Amino acid sequence: MHPASTRTTAGRRPIDVTPVLPGPFVVDDAFEDTAVLDALHHWFLSTPNTGHLGGFFAPDLSVEHRRVLDWTGGDEDCGEPRLLDWARTLVARVRDTEGARRIQACDGRAIRGYEFWGNVSSVRGKTGYHIDRDENVDWVRCMVERIFPVVSTVTYVGPRAVLRGGDLLVDMGDDAVSFHVRAMRSGMSEAAVIAARDTWVRIPYRHNRVVVFPGDRPHLVTPLEDAQVLRCAVGVGLWHRVIA
């Protein structure tokens, strides 16, 4: 594991924000056996319901809450038990990374469970500028009360090829949350958000790469330039509270 690309530092620290926790961290070749990544990638490509991988595990990785009930999509061989096993494998790996342990140690809150979800980007759509949060709670309340995961992670499951575009940008500025609130309220375009900040850390896509960063960091995925390509990933959030 190694810290991600060099970042610039913001100027004065605003008095109304919390200190930035360490990160992001990058783990390359995270899985010695990539069978689970290949299986998940196949499932993503075989079903139109790519967003229908999601749920919440308790600390012992038993199912605490299902966010989605339709698991099978277009592939009858990839039913709910297999998807849950794959999700457990990914969660177990990312929660034990050095980066996750370091962020948790600085944060100090006990982990109550693990949220997981599928994420697919293409030239037609991708992950926009946001902060991971409890989406069943009002956005304003999440921002004010900082209802974010302690740790956010992304695991790249496919394709194996090098991609043009599809980079992850994480804002590590000490005022990133307050800026995010202002940007969202003002309707600032994503291009303007990127241009306005000098605190982005850029992490290119790479198969079998895990990215670990503090859960309160605004982030986005840059547009893909390759048509006919799906950038498939699984997000895992380490939470201090049970979410639905």
C-alpha positions, -999 to 999 in steps of 0.1 A, spaced: 0 0 0 12 35 -8 -2 70 -5 -17 82 -37 -4 109 -60 11 141 -48 -15 167 -38 -13 204 -32 -23 219 1 -50 244 7 -42 277 23 -55 287 57 -76 262 76 -112 275 80 -122 274 117 -155 256 110 -141 223 96 -126 192 111 -90 181 105 -85 160 73 -77 124 81 -49 106 62 -52 93 27 -60 84 0 -42 51 0 -38 28 -30 -33 -9 -29 -23 -24 -62 -26 -62 -69 -49 -62 -39 -62 -98 -45 -37 -126 -52 -66 -146 -66 -87 -124 -89 -114 -150 -94 -139 -129 -74 -131 -98 -94 -135 -117 -127 -168 -132 -115 -182 -98 -104 -171 -82 -137 -189 -110 -156 -220 -103 -136 -218 -66 -142 -216 -72 -179 -243 -98 -180 -271 -78 -163 -289 -46 -170 -293 -42 -132 -257 -33 -125 -267 -9 -97 -286 -38 -80 -256 -50 -60 -259 -34 -26 -265 -39 11 -251 -36 46 -231 -62 65 -228 -64 103 -193 -66 117 -193 -104 114 -203 -100 77 -237 -114 82 -265 -96 63 -277 -67 84 -299 -50 57 -306 -55 20 -310 -24 0 -318 -43 -32 -339 -74 -36 -334 -82 -73 -299 -97 -73 -299 -121 -102 -302 -97 -132 -297 -114 -165 -274 -142 -153 -292 -171 -136 -259 -185 -124 -252 -154 -103 -279 -155 -76 -280 -138 -43 -259 -163 -23 -229 -160 -48 -232 -122 -49 -232 -120 -11 -201 -143 -10 -183 -121 -35 -193 -90 -15 -180 -105 17 -147 -113 1 -142 -77 -10 -154 -62 23 -130 -85 43 -101 -74 21 -106 -37 21 -115 -33 58 -81 -48 68 -60 -26 46 -34 -4 63 -51 27 50 -84 17 66 -67 10 99 -49 43 99 -80 63 91 -100 45 118 -73 51 143 -73 88 136 -111 90 136 -116 70 168 -152 58 162 -160 20 164 -171 4 131 -207 -9 133 -209 -24 98 -201 -22 61 -221 -8 32 -214 -22 -3 -226 -12 -37 -219 -17 -74 -209 11 -96 -206 11 -134 -194 40 -156 -195 43 -194 -192 71 -220 -230 76 -213 -227 81 -176 -204 80 -146 -202 88 -109 -206 126 -104 -193 149 -77 -206 138 -43 -198 127 -8 -207 92 4 -235 95 29 -266 78 43 -289 84 14 -320 77 36 -312 108 56 -318 143 43 -288 158 24 -287 189 46 -287 169 78 -259 147 64 -238 177 57 -245 195 90 -242 164 112 -215 148 90 -233 116 85 -206 100 63 -188 67 66 -156 66 86 -138 51 56 -147 49 19 -131 24 -5 -133 16 -42 -122 -18 -57 -118 -19 -94 -130 -53 -107 -129 -48 -145 -119 -45 -172 -83 -56 -172 -74 -32 -200 -59 2 -194 -86 29 -197 -86 64 -211 -104 84 -186 -123 70 -156 -99 84 -131 -110 89 -95 -106 125 -81 -106 129 -43 -107 164 -28 -83 163 2 -86 201 9 -93 210 46 -123 230 35 -136 203 10 -169 197 28 -178 233 32 -169 239 -4 -190 209 -15 -220 224 3 -215 258 -14 -210 242 -48 -241 220 -46 -263 248 -34 -251 272 -61 -255 246 -89 -219 248 -99 -210 226 -128 -187 197 -123 -161 213 -147 -162 244 -126 -158 224 -94 -127 207 -107 -112 239 -120 -119 257 -87 -99 233 -65 -61 227 -63 -65 199 -37 -76 170 -59 -57 137 -58 -60 119 -91 -60 81 -90 -62 63 -124 -82 32 -130 -63 0 -127 -77 -36 -125 -73 -51 -90 -66 -18 -74 -82 -7 -41 -84 29 -32 -90 39 5 -98 74 17 -116 92 45 -154 89 42 -160 126 43 -140 134 11 -159 147 -19 -150 128 -50 -159 120 -86 -150 99 -116 -137 116 -148 -155 108 -181 -145 77 -200 -131 83 -235 -134 47 -248 -168 37 -262 -181 2 -256 -162 0 -223 -177 -4 -188 -156 7 -158 -168 -17 -131 -162 -11 -94 -175 -20 -60 -176 6 -33 -174 -3 4 -180 21 32 -170 14 68 -197 29 90 -199 39 127 -237 35 125 -261 10 109 -277 25 78 -306 14 56 
